[in-house]
Amino acid sequence: MKFSALLLVSLLLFNGCTTDVVKNLRSYLGYDEEALLALKKGVISKDGDTKATIQAIYLNNTDKALYENGENFFVAVYIADDFDESKNYGLKNSKYKLNLNGSEAFKVIELDESSTLRKEMPLKSRWSHYYHVIFNKIDANELKLVFAYKNLAKSVLIYQKELQLK
């Protein structure tokens, strides 16, 4: 009984603080609400071990004027076994493919630490590689960003072009 009461009080406190923490985080970091809501994460794993992760934000919903040409994504990729590679890391790793609704990107820009876009995004991991990835415009409201390993395993992140905020 004491455990149940303690658990209930803890949950109420945690849920009560969650909104304030998120609001404070957003105002402190200055990120668009749309960018935070659009952040999606995916994992490729084998036998319980994480082999790769992807985190992505669909940028077109954050600033329609700035990202009007194509379908734009901010992408962070971590691949467990490519840190020994000097040239074939992240999205350059030929074992991994990224596509949007079946189409490959027409432009992939690697972002260094000084990049304005990278500084503005809510992802900060020294183990990941960061990219601005641009695909051709797609005539569908649902966008499926697929990060795949040799056609054996994949992670699918689903976005809506028109993000509806309440």
C-alpha positions, 0 to 999 in steps of 0.5 A: 500500500505504501509503495502504491501511494509513493508511486502515485505521488511520484507519477503525479509530481513527474507528470506535473513537472514534465510540461514545465520542463519542456517549456523551459527547455524550449525557451532556454534553447530557443527551438521551434516547437515544430522542430521539437515535435518533428524529431523522430528516432530510429534504431537498427539492432542485431541480437539486442545490440544497437548497430545504428541509430538515426534521428531526424527532423523534417525541416519543411514544417519548421520554416516553409519559406526557408525550406521550400525547395524539396523535402528537407531533413536534418539528420543525425546518424550513429553507426557503431562500427564506422569510427575507424573509417576515415572516408566511409562513415555516417551516410557515406557508409555504403552498407547503409542507405537512406531514402524517402518514399523510395527515392534517394536524396539528391543532395547530402550536406555534411554539417560540421560543428560551426554549422548554423543549422546544427547549432539550432537543432536539439541533437548534441552527440559527439558520436553522431554525424550530422547532415542536411539531406534534401530529397525531390518534392514528393506529392504525398502528405505522408513521408517515410524516411527509411534508413536501411542496412544492406536490405536486411534491417531498417528503421522507418520514420514517418512524417506528415507534411502538414503538421497540425498543432493544437 
